[in-house]
Amino acid sequence: MSEPLRNWAGNITFTPARIARPRSVAELQDIVRGATKIRVLGSGHSFNRIADTDDTLVSLTNLERVIRIDRAAHTVTVDGGATYADIAAALHEAGYALGNVASLPHITVVGAVCTATHGSGDANQNLAASVIALKLVTASGEIVSYRRGDDDFDGVVVSLGALGVVSEITLELIPTFDIRQNVYLDLPVAAIETHFDALMSRAYSVSLFTRWQGEIIDQVWVKALGSGDEPSAELLGARAADRAFHPIPDFDGSTSTVQLGVVGPWYQRLFHFPIEQKASAGAEIQSECFVAREDAKAAFKALHAAQDQFSGALFISEVRSVAADQFWLSTAYGQDTIGFHFTWKPEWEATIAAVKAVEQALAPFRPRPHWAKVFTIEADAIRALYPRHADFVALANRLDPDGKFRNPMIEQVLFR
Ligand SMILES: Cc1cc2nc3c(=O)[nH]c(=O)nc-3n(C[C@H](O)[C@H](O)[C@H](O)COP(=O)(O)OP(=O)(O)OC[C@H]3O[C@@H](n4cnc5c(N)ncnc54)[C@H](O)[C@@H]3O)c2cc1C
């Protein structure tokens, strides 16, 4: 008997009646046309049932990898199964970069875009913001193309996979650039009250890593442009690390992208974990809540006050900034945002209790949960956080009148 199919974290066992692995877009169209219910599985890095189905699960890993760079338009077009790891070095070698990336490169571009995946940086929007066109295999098997500026474009990009299968996606490129990464240790929590904005805008991308224990933020990761000033030895009371660190302080720092201020290309510094460090499974569970930037300090304070209720279940938490965008289902829709991310130990009951404690502490700030991670906020409350929710439902009903691309989680959160 073959092994059951699980997500990267191992907390979800997928339940499809059949798994399809088309080798061409024409084959994919036939599969979609013939299916009653269908979902796409990207690289399986989501922590909930967003990708699951009890009917047809389609994986695009066997599609021919496409990396088509258009030097006139400064874009790259990739197939629906490509990962950031597949494309990053090729972009750099061609003189290009992506504006921002997530913490690891092993996720598919479309899977990341669909769930409003993000990195950090006051001027950096989530990864969906680099999309300028995509092709969608809709319920009838027909391919519909969308470009930035089209009606409904802002609805189709962050789709949670509920509108069709993205067979091809085109991303905006910028000239390649260098980054230097420095880690600072033991930032006093008091610095948040007085210096939060200065801290988060200190460099191209800044992450705060904390175990929510005592009065210390364990690490500040500063990813600065390589062309900028030399890093300082101290940052608002935090001291520069003199060895490489993993986000979880006790873990092996040599598995992170190069730190200690060594300048290198964007794709070898902006991810926290390098391309060659592929972990096929991970013993952890993640959740994340986003609040409006203007509420960040008060939200931080509320979590600090409640930290004893959840820090025991935690490996590490990461605080990042995401600039506002206009995608209807984006967690940064209409507001500059701060994400409070939590990497939990792989103990389900303790994790759920801790997730609830975090959500409760953040409730006054109307947190939007990450679509791809664990959350317990009620569907009604989530919908109320998205002013364009009704437009998304209307678009989905038009493109997929029979709900072919919906699974129980999507039905529950968006449609019921
Ligand atoms: C270790 C780790 C680190 C992470 N770091 C970050 C981070 O830094 N920032 C962040 O925001 N998130 C982060 N995440 C979450 C991750 O970015 C999301 O789970 C993302 O969706 C994963 O992409 P995937 O390819 O694994 O997609 P899956 O989990 O396989 O699928 C996600 C969704 O996309 C849909 N989908 C995938 N491909 C297609 C397609 N071609 N057409 C239509 N729908 C499609 C699926 O149906 C599903 O609904 C992390 C997760 C892990 C495990």
The ligand as an SDF file (V2000), in Angstrom:
LIG
                    3D

 53 58  0  0  0  0  0  0  0  0999 V2000
    8.2690   26.2710    6.2870 C   0  0  0  0  0  0  0  0  0  0  0  0
    7.2270   27.2080    5.7570 C   0  0  0  0  0  0  0  0  0  0  0  0
    7.5390   28.5510    5.6240 C   0  0  0  0  0  0  0  0  0  0  0  0
    6.5570   29.4460    5.1650 C   0  0  0  0  0  0  0  0  0  0  0  0
    6.8990   30.7640    5.0460 N   0  0  0  0  0  0  0  0  0  0  0  0
    5.9610   31.6530    4.6900 C   0  0  0  0  0  0  0  0  0  0  0  0
    6.2790   33.0340    4.5950 C   0  0  0  0  0  0  0  0  0  0  0  0
    7.4190   33.4350    4.7730 O   0  0  0  0  0  0  0  0  0  0  0  0
    5.2680   33.8870    4.3040 N   0  0  0  0  0  0  0  0  0  0  0  0
    3.9960   33.4780    4.1030 C   0  0  0  0  0  0  0  0  0  0  0  0
    3.1240   34.3110    3.8620 O   0  0  0  0  0  0  0  0  0  0  0  0
    3.6800   32.1590    4.1100 N   0  0  0  0  0  0  0  0  0  0  0  0
    4.6330   31.2620    4.4040 C   0  0  0  0  0  0  0  0  0  0  0  0
    4.3250   29.9260    4.4180 N   0  0  0  0  0  0  0  0  0  0  0  0
    3.0090   29.4970    3.9300 C   0  0  0  0  0  0  0  0  0  0  0  0
    3.0880   29.2030    2.4240 C   0  0  0  0  0  0  0  0  0  0  0  0
    3.6220   30.2950    1.7330 O   0  0  0  0  0  0  0  0  0  0  0  0
    1.7040   28.8990    1.8600 C   0  0  0  0  0  0  0  0  0  0  0  0
    1.2340   27.7460    2.4700 O   0  0  0  0  0  0  0  0  0  0  0  0
    1.7060   28.7060    0.3360 C   0  0  0  0  0  0  0  0  0  0  0  0
    0.3880   28.6310   -0.1080 O   0  0  0  0  0  0  0  0  0  0  0  0
    2.4660   27.4540   -0.0090 C   0  0  0  0  0  0  0  0  0  0  0  0
    2.5140   27.2410   -1.4000 O   0  0  0  0  0  0  0  0  0  0  0  0
    2.3540   25.7400   -1.9510 P   0  0  0  0  0  0  0  0  0  0  0  0
    2.9340   25.6870   -3.3000 O   0  0  0  0  0  0  0  0  0  0  0  0
    2.8860   24.7780   -0.9660 O   0  0  0  0  0  0  0  0  0  0  0  0
    0.7960   25.6650   -2.0300 O   0  0  0  0  0  0  0  0  0  0  0  0
   -0.2670   24.5500   -1.4250 P   0  0  0  0  0  0  0  0  0  0  0  0
   -0.1140   24.5590    0.0360 O   0  0  0  0  0  0  0  0  0  0  0  0
    0.0430   23.2690   -2.1290 O   0  0  0  0  0  0  0  0  0  0  0  0
   -1.5770   25.1870   -1.9220 O   0  0  0  0  0  0  0  0  0  0  0  0
   -2.0150   26.4310   -1.4440 C   0  0  0  0  0  0  0  0  0  0  0  0
   -3.2450   26.8810   -2.2150 C   0  0  0  0  0  0  0  0  0  0  0  0
   -2.8810   27.2480   -3.5430 O   0  0  0  0  0  0  0  0  0  0  0  0
   -3.7040   26.5500   -4.4780 C   0  0  0  0  0  0  0  0  0  0  0  0
   -2.9160   26.3470   -5.6920 N   0  0  0  0  0  0  0  0  0  0  0  0
   -1.6480   25.9290   -5.7950 C   0  0  0  0  0  0  0  0  0  0  0  0
   -1.2670   25.9100   -7.0770 N   0  0  0  0  0  0  0  0  0  0  0  0
   -2.3320   26.3070   -7.8100 C   0  0  0  0  0  0  0  0  0  0  0  0
   -2.5860   26.5100   -9.2000 C   0  0  0  0  0  0  0  0  0  0  0  0
   -1.6410   26.2620  -10.1250 N   0  0  0  0  0  0  0  0  0  0  0  0
   -3.7960   26.9400   -9.5840 N   0  0  0  0  0  0  0  0  0  0  0  0
   -4.7710   27.2080   -8.6750 C   0  0  0  0  0  0  0  0  0  0  0  0
   -4.5890   27.0380   -7.3410 N   0  0  0  0  0  0  0  0  0  0  0  0
   -3.3890   26.6030   -6.9340 C   0  0  0  0  0  0  0  0  0  0  0  0
   -4.0620   25.2670   -3.7660 C   0  0  0  0  0  0  0  0  0  0  0  0
   -5.2320   24.6730   -4.3010 O   0  0  0  0  0  0  0  0  0  0  0  0
   -4.3060   25.7920   -2.3590 C   0  0  0  0  0  0  0  0  0  0  0  0
   -5.5650   26.3710   -2.2600 O   0  0  0  0  0  0  0  0  0  0  0  0
    5.2650   28.9810    4.8280 C   0  0  0  0  0  0  0  0  0  0  0  0
    4.9670   27.6270    4.9380 C   0  0  0  0  0  0  0  0  0  0  0  0
    5.9500   26.7330    5.3780 C   0  0  0  0  0  0  0  0  0  0  0  0
    5.6410   25.2810    5.4940 C   0  0  0  0  0  0  0  0  0  0  0  0
  1  2  1  0
  2  3  1  0
  2 52  2  0
  3  4  2  0
  4  5  1  0
  4 50  1  0
  5  6  2  0
  6  7  1  0
  6 13  1  0
  7  8  2  0
  7  9  1  0
  9 10  1  0
 10 11  2  0
 10 12  1  0
 12 13  2  0
 13 14  1  0
 14 15  1  0
 14 50  1  0
 15 16  1  0
 16 17  1  0
 16 18  1  0
 18 19  1  0
 18 20  1  0
 20 21  1  0
 20 22  1  0
 22 23  1  0
 23 24  1  0
 24 25  2  0
 24 26  1  0
 24 27  1  0
 27 28  1  0
 28 29  2  0
 28 30  1  0
 28 31  1  0
 31 32  1  0
 32 33  1  0
 33 34  1  0
 33 48  1  0
 34 35  1  0
 35 36  1  0
 35 46  1  0
 36 37  1  0
 36 45  1  0
 37 38  2  0
 38 39  1  0
 39 40  1  0
 39 45  2  0
 40 41  1  0
 40 42  2  0
 42 43  1  0
 43 44  2  0
 44 45  1  0
 46 47  1  0
 46 48  1  0
 48 49  1  0
 50 51  2  0
 51 52  1  0
 52 53  1  0
M  END
$$$$
